[in-house]
Amino acid sequence: MSFLTKTAPVAVILGGIVAGALGFGAGTSVAQPPPPPPGPAEFPPNPPGEPVPNWAPRKPADMWNGEPVVWTSMWGGRWGVWKHGQFITLSSNPVTNGG
């Protein structure tokens, strides 16, 4: 009985190692190429800027990171750029002079 209790676990472990080496039990999968990165065509066009009020601060720049700097009335009014459908602010709120 002692021989069987010592040999059986060793045989199971060796059988698992051999089966793994031969590839038994491993699912076969074919690697698919990754999808192409999103391009500019997948993003909506940047909305145009709004009319600039006379109390607005001076425009910080004409272009930033290849995008035109525009005025928006969001958050009390700010200068910024539209990038991938999101607005990146380049100035603080001129009314509260803060965030």
N, CA, C and O atoms as CSV, one atom per row, in Angstrom:
chain,resi,resn,atom,element,x,y,z
A,1,MET,N,N,0.815,-1.191,0.000
A,1,MET,CA,C,0.000,0.000,0.000
A,1,MET,C,C,0.861,1.258,0.000
A,1,MET,O,O,0.499,2.278,-0.586
A,2,SER,N,N,1.987,1.165,0.658
A,2,SER,CA,C,2.886,2.296,0.758
A,2,SER,C,C,3.446,2.658,-0.614
A,2,SER,O,O,3.616,3.837,-0.926
A,3,PHE,N,N,3.731,1.649,-1.431
A,3,PHE,CA,C,4.233,1.888,-2.781
A,3,PHE,C,C,3.197,2.641,-3.607
A,3,PHE,O,O,3.539,3.569,-4.340
A,4,LEU,N,N,1.941,2.245,-3.491
A,4,LEU,CA,C,0.865,2.869,-4.264
A,4,LEU,C,C,0.633,4.314,-3.821
A,4,LEU,O,O,0.407,5.174,-4.672
A,5,THR,N,N,0.681,4.605,-2.545
A,5,THR,CA,C,0.442,5.971,-2.068
A,5,THR,C,C,1.583,6.905,-2.415
A,5,THR,O,O,1.389,8.119,-2.480
A,6,LYS,N,N,2.765,6.365,-2.640
A,6,LYS,CA,C,3.892,7.219,-3.018
A,6,LYS,C,C,3.998,7.351,-4.538
A,6,LYS,O,O,4.419,8.395,-5.035
A,7,THR,N,N,3.634,6.343,-5.255
A,7,THR,CA,C,3.802,6.330,-6.696
A,7,THR,C,C,2.672,7.062,-7.417
A,7,THR,O,O,2.923,7.736,-8.416
A,8,ALA,N,N,1.450,6.947,-6.943
A,8,ALA,CA,C,0.299,7.548,-7.622
A,8,ALA,C,C,0.449,9.068,-7.756
A,8,ALA,O,O,0.268,9.582,-8.860
A,9,PRO,N,N,0.771,9.817,-6.688
A,9,PRO,CA,C,0.919,11.267,-6.865
A,9,PRO,C,C,2.053,11.641,-7.822
A,9,PRO,O,O,1.931,12.597,-8.589
A,10,VAL,N,N,3.135,10.902,-7.777
A,10,VAL,CA,C,4.255,11.185,-8.681
A,10,VAL,C,C,3.837,10.922,-10.116
A,10,VAL,O,O,4.193,11.685,-11.014
A,11,ALA,N,N,3.084,9.850,-10.345
A,11,ALA,CA,C,2.625,9.517,-11.696
A,11,ALA,C,C,1.661,10.577,-12.216
A,11,ALA,O,O,1.706,10.932,-13.394
A,12,VAL,N,N,0.800,11.079,-11.354
A,12,VAL,CA,C,-0.152,12.125,-11.775
A,12,VAL,C,C,0.600,13.400,-12.149
A,12,VAL,O,O,0.295,14.029,-13.162
A,13,ILE,N,N,1.568,13.777,-11.342
A,13,ILE,CA,C,2.336,14.994,-11.628
A,13,ILE,C,C,3.131,14.844,-12.918
A,13,ILE,O,O,3.131,15.745,-13.756
A,14,LEU,N,N,3.805,13.714,-13.081
A,14,LEU,CA,C,4.565,13.490,-14.320
A,14,LEU,C,C,3.649,13.428,-15.530
A,14,LEU,O,O,3.991,13.939,-16.596
A,15,GLY,N,N,2.485,12.804,-15.373
A,15,GLY,CA,C,1.518,12.750,-16.479
A,15,GLY,C,C,1.064,14.147,-16.879
A,15,GLY,O,O,0.912,14.435,-18.066
A,16,GLY,N,N,0.845,15.020,-15.890
A,16,GLY,CA,C,0.451,16.399,-16.190
A,16,GLY,C,C,1.543,17.167,-16.895
A,16,GLY,O,O,1.270,17.951,-17.804
A,17,ILE,N,N,2.780,16.947,-16.483
A,17,ILE,CA,C,3.899,17.629,-17.137
A,17,ILE,C,C,4.058,17.173,-18.576
A,17,ILE,O,O,4.265,17.989,-19.473
A,18,VAL,N,N,3.959,15.850,-18.798
A,18,VAL,CA,C,4.080,15.310,-20.159
A,18,VAL,C,C,2.927,15.798,-21.027
A,18,VAL,O,O,3.138,16.181,-22.178
A,19,ALA,N,N,1.706,15.787,-20.486
A,19,ALA,CA,C,0.542,16.241,-21.266
A,19,ALA,C,C,0.684,17.725,-21.608
A,19,ALA,O,O,0.344,18.143,-22.715
A,20,GLY,N,N,1.185,18.516,-20.662
A,20,GLY,CA,C,1.388,19.936,-20.938
A,20,GLY,C,C,2.454,20.158,-21.992
A,20,GLY,O,O,2.326,21.045,-22.837
A,21,ALA,N,N,3.512,19.351,-21.944
A,21,ALA,CA,C,4.583,19.487,-22.929
A,21,ALA,C,C,4.100,19.121,-24.327
A,21,ALA,O,O,4.540,19.704,-25.317
A,22,LEU,N,N,3.199,18.159,-24.399
A,22,LEU,CA,C,2.674,17.740,-25.698
A,22,LEU,C,C,1.531,18.633,-26.177
A,22,LEU,O,O,1.114,18.536,-27.331
A,23,GLY,N,N,1.026,19.491,-25.313
A,23,GLY,CA,C,-0.014,20.420,-25.730
A,23,GLY,C,C,-1.419,19.903,-25.525
A,23,GLY,O,O,-2.368,20.488,-26.047
A,24,PHE,N,N,-1.581,18.828,-24.783
A,24,PHE,CA,C,-2.931,18.338,-24.522
A,24,PHE,C,C,-3.634,19.268,-23.542
A,24,PHE,O,O,-3.031,19.751,-22.583
A,25,GLY,N,N,-4.879,19.504,-23.787
A,25,GLY,CA,C,-5.663,20.342,-22.884
A,25,GLY,C,C,-5.534,21.827,-23.165
A,25,GLY,O,O,-6.296,22.624,-22.618
A,26,ALA,N,N,-4.607,22.206,-23.988
A,26,ALA,CA,C,-4.458,23.622,-24.314
A,26,ALA,C,C,-5.399,23.958,-25.452
A,26,ALA,O,O,-5.434,23.264,-26.468
A,27,GLY,N,N,-6.143,24.999,-25.282
A,27,GLY,CA,C,-7.054,25.429,-26.349
A,27,GLY,C,C,-6.262,26.022,-27.493
A,27,GLY,O,O,-5.286,26.739,-27.277
A,28,THR,N,N,-6.676,25.728,-28.688
A,28,THR,CA,C,-5.994,26.296,-29.838
A,28,THR,C,C,-6.647,27.624,-30.165
A,28,THR,O,O,-7.871,27.729,-30.244
A,29,SER,N,N,-5.838,28.609,-30.348
A,29,SER,CA,C,-6.365,29.919,-30.714
A,29,SER,C,C,-5.464,30.515,-31.777
A,29,SER,O,O,-4.251,30.309,-31.789
A,30,VAL,N,N,-6.081,31.241,-32.643
A,30,VAL,CA,C,-5.340,31.923,-33.692
A,30,VAL,C,C,-5.312,33.393,-33.313
A,30,VAL,O,O,-6.361,34.006,-33.116
A,31,ALA,N,N,-4.144,33.947,-33.212
A,31,ALA,CA,C,-4.013,35.350,-32.819
A,31,ALA,C,C,-4.535,36.241,-33.934
A,31,ALA,O,O,-4.100,36.157,-35.083
A,32,GLN,N,N,-5.466,37.085,-33.570
A,32,GLN,CA,C,-5.993,38.050,-34.531
A,32,GLN,C,C,-5.153,39.321,-34.442
A,32,GLN,O,O,-4.707,39.690,-33.355
A,33,PRO,N,N,-4.934,39.987,-35.556
A,33,PRO,CA,C,-4.170,41.234,-35.482
A,33,PRO,C,C,-4.968,42.281,-34.698
A,33,PRO,O,O,-6.198,42.272,-34.732
A,34,PRO,N,N,-4.286,43.166,-34.004
A,34,PRO,CA,C,-5.011,44.187,-33.235
A,34,PRO,C,C,-5.748,45.136,-34.177
A,34,PRO,O,O,-5.326,45.326,-35.317
A,35,PRO,N,N,-6.836,45.728,-33.714
A,35,PRO,CA,C,-7.545,46.674,-34.572
A,35,PRO,C,C,-6.688,47.906,-34.820
A,35,PRO,O,O,-5.827,48.237,-34.004
A,36,PRO,N,N,-6.911,48.579,-35.925
A,36,PRO,CA,C,-6.111,49.775,-36.201
A,36,PRO,C,C,-6.423,50.859,-35.171
A,36,PRO,O,O,-7.529,50.898,-34.631
A,37,PRO,N,N,-5.469,51.727,-34.898
A,37,PRO,CA,C,-5.732,52.803,-33.934
A,37,PRO,C,C,-6.801,53.741,-34.469
A,37,PRO,O,O,-6.929,53.909,-35.681
A,38,PRO,N,N,-7.578,54.359,-33.568
A,38,PRO,CA,C,-8.615,55.268,-34.053
A,38,PRO,C,C,-7.985,56.462,-34.762
A,38,PRO,O,O,-7.014,57.054,-34.292
A,39,GLY,N,N,-8.553,56.781,-35.869
A,39,GLY,CA,C,-8.037,57.894,-36.651
A,39,GLY,C,C,-8.913,59.119,-36.519
A,39,GLY,O,O,-9.950,59.068,-35.858
A,40,PRO,N,N,-8.523,60.200,-37.126
A,40,PRO,CA,C,-9.302,61.428,-37.030
A,40,PRO,C,C,-10.712,61.286,-37.586
A,40,PRO,O,O,-11.610,62.025,-37.182
A,41,ALA,N,N,-10.920,60.347,-38.508
A,41,ALA,CA,C,-12.246,60.196,-39.101
A,41,ALA,C,C,-13.259,59.672,-38.095
A,41,ALA,O,O,-14.460,59.850,-38.297
A,42,GLU,N,N,-12.811,59.023,-37.004
A,42,GLU,CA,C,-13.737,58.479,-36.028
A,42,GLU,C,C,-14.199,59.522,-35.019
A,42,GLU,O,O,-15.140,59.267,-34.267
A,43,PHE,N,N,-13.573,60.671,-34.984
A,43,PHE,CA,C,-13.956,61.708,-34.045
A,43,PHE,C,C,-14.834,62.726,-34.759
A,43,PHE,O,O,-14.619,63.016,-35.936
A,44,PRO,N,N,-15.824,63.271,-34.052
A,44,PRO,CA,C,-16.642,64.296,-34.702
A,44,PRO,C,C,-15.802,65.546,-34.946
A,44,PRO,O,O,-14.817,65.785,-34.248
A,45,PRO,N,N,-16.189,66.330,-35.925
A,45,PRO,CA,C,-15.411,67.549,-36.178
A,45,PRO,C,C,-15.513,68.496,-34.986
A,45,PRO,O,O,-16.522,68.522,-34.280
A,46,ASN,N,N,-14.472,69.256,-34.780
A,46,ASN,CA,C,-14.463,70.199,-33.666
A,46,ASN,C,C,-15.477,71.304,-33.923
A,46,ASN,O,O,-15.518,71.869,-35.016
A,47,PRO,N,N,-16.301,71.620,-32.913
A,47,PRO,CA,C,-17.270,72.695,-33.117
A,47,PRO,C,C,-16.561,74.038,-33.225
A,47,PRO,O,O,-15.491,74.232,-32.647
A,48,PRO,N,N,-17.155,74.954,-33.958
A,48,PRO,CA,C,-16.516,76.265,-34.079
A,48,PRO,C,C,-16.620,77.030,-32.767
A,48,PRO,O,O,-17.418,76.684,-31.896
A,49,GLY,N,N,-15.824,78.050,-32.638
A,49,GLY,CA,C,-15.878,78.892,-31.444
A,49,GLY,C,C,-17.113,79.780,-31.462
A,49,GLY,O,O,-17.754,79.960,-32.497
A,50,GLU,N,N,-17.427,80.320,-30.316
A,50,GLU,CA,C,-18.576,81.219,-30.182
A,50,GLU,C,C,-18.100,82.653,-30.376
A,50,GLU,O,O,-16.897,82.913,-30.339
A,51,PRO,N,N,-19.023,83.586,-30.582
A,51,PRO,CA,C,-18.612,84.992,-30.674
A,51,PRO,C,C,-17.945,85.436,-29.368
A,51,PRO,O,O,-18.399,85.091,-28.277
A,52,VAL,N,N,-16.885,86.188,-29.497
A,52,VAL,CA,C,-16.103,86.618,-28.330
A,52,VAL,C,C,-16.734,87.889,-27.750
A,52,VAL,O,O,-16.890,88.878,-28.466
A,53,PRO,N,N,-17.102,87.873,-26.450
A,53,PRO,CA,C,-17.666,89.094,-25.853
A,53,PRO,C,C,-16.577,90.152,-25.656
A,53,PRO,O,O,-15.388,89.836,-25.626
A,54,ASN,N,N,-17.004,91.415,-25.522
A,54,ASN,CA,C,-16.016,92.496,-25.408
A,54,ASN,C,C,-15.281,92.467,-24.072
A,54,ASN,O,O,-14.222,93.085,-23.966
A,55,TRP,N,N,-15.786,91.783,-23.053
A,55,TRP,CA,C,-15.136,91.709,-21.751
A,55,TRP,C,C,-14.160,90.529,-21.642
A,55,TRP,O,O,-13.530,90.339,-20.602
A,56,ALA,N,N,-14.039,89.745,-22.705
A,56,ALA,CA,C,-13.173,88.564,-22.672
A,56,ALA,C,C,-11.706,88.977,-22.571
A,56,ALA,O,O,-11.312,90.010,-23.113
A,57,PRO,N,N,-10.899,88.175,-21.879
A,57,PRO,CA,C,-9.464,88.477,-21.824
A,57,PRO,C,C,-8.812,88.273,-23.186
A,57,PRO,O,O,-9.410,87.713,-24.105
A,58,ARG,N,N,-7.585,88.736,-23.292
A,58,ARG,CA,C,-6.843,88.631,-24.554
A,58,ARG,C,C,-6.665,87.161,-24.938
A,58,ARG,O,O,-6.453,86.311,-24.073
A,59,LYS,N,N,-6.751,86.872,-26.203
A,59,LYS,CA,C,-6.583,85.509,-26.720
A,59,LYS,C,C,-5.138,85.066,-26.488
A,59,LYS,O,O,-4.212,85.770,-26.889
A,60,PRO,N,N,-4.923,83.886,-25.833
A,60,PRO,CA,C,-3.555,83.486,-25.497
A,60,PRO,C,C,-2.698,83.105,-26.703
A,60,PRO,O,O,-1.487,83.323,-26.690
A,61,ALA,N,N,-3.301,82.548,-27.727
A,61,ALA,CA,C,-2.557,82.140,-28.933
A,61,ALA,C,C,-3.557,81.887,-30.042
A,61,ALA,O,O,-4.751,81.728,-29.786
A,62,ASP,N,N,-3.072,81.849,-31.274
A,62,ASP,CA,C,-3.958,81.525,-32.393
A,62,ASP,C,C,-4.120,80.021,-32.565
A,62,ASP,O,O,-5.202,79.540,-32.899
A,63,MET,N,N,-3.038,79.284,-32.336
A,63,MET,CA,C,-3.070,77.821,-32.476
A,63,MET,C,C,-2.421,77.205,-31.243
A,63,MET,O,O,-1.516,77.788,-30.646
A,64,TRP,N,N,-2.900,76.007,-30.868
A,64,TRP,CA,C,-2.295,75.246,-29.776
A,64,TRP,C,C,-2.329,73.778,-30.156
A,64,TRP,O,O,-3.403,73.214,-30.365
A,65,ASN,N,N,-1.170,73.159,-30.246
A,65,ASN,CA,C,-1.049,71.739,-30.573
A,65,ASN,C,C,-1.777,71.404,-31.880
A,65,ASN,O,O,-2.411,70.356,-32.003
A,66,GLY,N,N,-1.672,72.303,-32.836
A,66,GLY,CA,C,-2.268,72.074,-34.153
A,66,GLY,C,C,-3.753,72.365,-34.233
A,66,GLY,O,O,-4.358,72.116,-35.276
A,67,GLU,N,N,-4.363,72.878,-33.186
A,67,GLU,CA,C,-5.795,73.180,-33.172
A,67,GLU,C,C,-5.990,74.680,-32.962
A,67,GLU,O,O,-5.209,75.313,-32.252
A,68,PRO,N,N,-7.038,75.259,-33.583
A,68,PRO,CA,C,-7.270,76.690,-33.385
A,68,PRO,C,C,-7.813,76.975,-31.979
A,68,PRO,O,O,-8.628,76.219,-31.450
A,69,VAL,N,N,-7.354,78.060,-31.397
A,69,VAL,CA,C,-7.845,78.501,-30.084
A,69,VAL,C,C,-9.159,79.237,-30.305
A,69,VAL,O,O,-9.237,80.153,-31.123
A,70,VAL,N,N,-10.201,78.826,-29.562
A,70,VAL,CA,C,-11.534,79.411,-29.730
A,70,VAL,C,C,-12.096,79.809,-28.372
A,70,VAL,O,O,-11.598,79.387,-27.327
A,71,TRP,N,N,-13.143,80.630,-28.408
A,71,TRP,CA,C,-13.833,81.062,-27.197
A,71,TRP,C,C,-15.057,80.182,-26.977
A,71,TRP,O,O,-15.741,79.805,-27.929
A,72,THR,N,N,-15.326,79.858,-25.716
A,72,THR,CA,C,-16.546,79.142,-25.357
A,72,THR,C,C,-17.156,79.811,-24.136
A,72,THR,O,O,-16.441,80.367,-23.302
A,73,SER,N,N,-18.465,79.759,-24.033
A,73,SER,CA,C,-19.139,80.350,-22.878
A,73,SER,C,C,-19.281,79.357,-21.732
A,73,SER,O,O,-19.848,79.694,-20.693
A,74,MET,N,N,-18.771,78.129,-21.908
A,74,MET,CA,C,-18.829,77.155,-20.825
A,74,MET,C,C,-18.023,77.657,-19.636
A,74,MET,O,O,-17.008,78.332,-19.808
A,75,TRP,N,N,-18.474,77.329,-18.430
A,75,TRP,CA,C,-17.778,77.679,-17.180
A,75,TRP,C,C,-17.557,79.184,-17.045
A,75,TRP,O,O,-16.543,79.611,-16.493
A,76,GLY,N,N,-18.483,79.983,-17.535
A,76,GLY,CA,C,-18.360,81.433,-17.405
A,76,GLY,C,C,-17.563,82.086,-18.523
A,76,GLY,O,O,-17.425,83.309,-18.543
A,77,GLY,N,N,-17.045,81.310,-19.437
A,77,GLY,CA,C,-16.287,81.827,-20.571
A,77,GLY,C,C,-14.805,81.519,-20.447
A,77,GLY,O,O,-14.178,81.823,-19.432
A,78,ARG,N,N,-14.259,80.921,-21.476
A,78,ARG,CA,C,-12.839,80.535,-21.469
A,78,ARG,C,C,-12.307,80.489,-22.896
A,78,ARG,O,O,-13.054,80.311,-23.858
A,79,TRP,N,N,-10.997,80.653,-22.998
A,79,TRP,CA,C,-10.287,80.351,-24.234
A,79,TRP,C,C,-9.814,78.904,-24.142
A,79,TRP,O,O,-9.457,78.426,-23.066
A,80,GLY,N,N,-9.814,78.223,-25.261
A,80,GLY,CA,C,-9.348,76.844,-25.261
A,80,GLY,C,C,-9.381,76.247,-26.652
A,80,GLY,O,O,-9.599,76.948,-27.640
A,81,VAL,N,N,-9.160,74.937,-26.717
A,81,VAL,CA,C,-9.167,74.217,-27.990
A,81,VAL,C,C,-10.041,72.975,-27.858
A,81,VAL,O,O,-10.186,72.415,-26.771
A,82,TRP,N,N,-10.610,72.563,-28.960
A,82,TRP,CA,C,-11.357,71.309,-29.024
A,82,TRP,C,C,-10.400,70.237,-29.516
A,82,TRP,O,O,-9.802,70.381,-30.583
A,83,LYS,N,N,-10.249,69.167,-28.754
A,83,LYS,CA,C,-9.361,68.069,-29.136
A,83,LYS,C,C,-10.107,66.767,-28.915
A,83,LYS,O,O,-10.448,66.438,-27.778
A,84,HIS,N,N,-10.366,66.021,-29.975
A,84,HIS,CA,C,-11.052,64.732,-29.919
A,84,HIS,C,C,-12.398,64.837,-29.212
A,84,HIS,O,O,-12.756,63.967,-28.418
A,85,GLY,N,N,-13.138,65.894,-29.497
A,85,GLY,CA,C,-14.475,66.038,-28.938
A,85,GLY,C,C,-14.514,66.563,-27.515
A,85,GLY,O,O,-15.594,66.643,-26.931
A,86,GLN,N,N,-13.377,66.923,-26.935
A,86,GLN,CA,C,-13.335,67.479,-25.587
A,86,GLN,C,C,-12.673,68.848,-25.625
A,86,GLN,O,O,-11.788,69.106,-26.441
A,87,PHE,N,N,-13.119,69.719,-24.725
A,87,PHE,CA,C,-12.587,71.077,-24.690
A,87,PHE,C,C,-11.469,71.156,-23.671
A,87,PHE,O,O,-11.650,70.771,-22.516
A,88,ILE,N,N,-10.315,71.650,-24.087
A,88,ILE,CA,C,-9.162,71.845,-23.209
A,88,ILE,C,C,-9.044,73.341,-22.966
A,88,ILE,O,O,-8.803,74.109,-23.898
A,89,THR,N,N,-9.214,73.757,-21.710
A,89,THR,CA,C,-9.176,75.184,-21.405
A,89,THR,C,C,-7.740,75.686,-21.366
A,89,THR,O,O,-6.827,74.991,-20.920
A,90,LEU,N,N,-7.567,76.909,-21.843
A,90,LEU,CA,C,-6.251,77.548,-21.839
A,90,LEU,C,C,-6.252,78.822,-21.005
A,90,LEU,O,O,-5.216,79.474,-20.876
A,91,SER,N,N,-7.406,79.188,-20.435
A,91,SER,CA,C,-7.478,80.387,-19.611
A,91,SER,C,C,-8.412,80.127,-18.437
A,91,SER,O,O,-9.170,79.157,-18.437
A,92,SER,N,N,-8.352,80.998,-17.443
A,92,SER,CA,C,-9.239,80.861,-16.290
A,92,SER,C,C,-10.515,81.665,-16.545
A,92,SER,O,O,-10.624,82.392,-17.532
A,93,ASN,N,N,-11.469,81.516,-15.638
A,93,ASN,CA,C,-12.730,82.223,-15.736
A,93,ASN,C,C,-12.462,83.715,-15.527
A,93,ASN,O,O,-11.964,84.099,-14.469
A,94,PRO,N,N,-12.782,84.570,-16.514
A,94,PRO,CA,C,-12.479,85.987,-16.356
A,94,PRO,C,C,-13.379,86.685,-15.335
A,94,PRO,O,O,-13.014,87.747,-14.831
A,95,VAL,N,N,-14.538,86.122,-15.020
A,95,VAL,CA,C,-15.454,86.748,-14.075
A,95,VAL,C,C,-14.956,86.516,-12.646
A,95,VAL,O,O,-14.883,87.455,-11.853
A,96,THR,N,N,-14.615,85.273,-12.321
A,96,THR,CA,C,-14.157,84.948,-10.964
A,96,THR,C,C,-12.639,84.878,-10.865
A,96,THR,O,O,-12.091,84.747,-9.771
A,97,ASN,N,N,-11.954,84.966,-12.011
A,97,ASN,CA,C,-10.504,84.859,-12.099
A,97,ASN,C,C,-10.002,83.571,-11.438
A,97,ASN,O,O,-9.001,83.573,-10.721
A,98,GLY,N,N,-10.699,82.503,-11.689
A,98,GLY,CA,C,-10.314,81.225,-11.096
A,98,GLY,C,C,-10.773,80.081,-11.953
A,98,GLY,O,O,-11.131,80.249,-13.119
A,99,GLY,N,N,-10.756,78.906,-11.347
A,99,GLY,CA,C,-11.081,77.661,-12.017
A,99,GLY,C,C,-12.463,77.524,-12.377
A,99,GLY,O,O,-12.854,76.507,-12.951
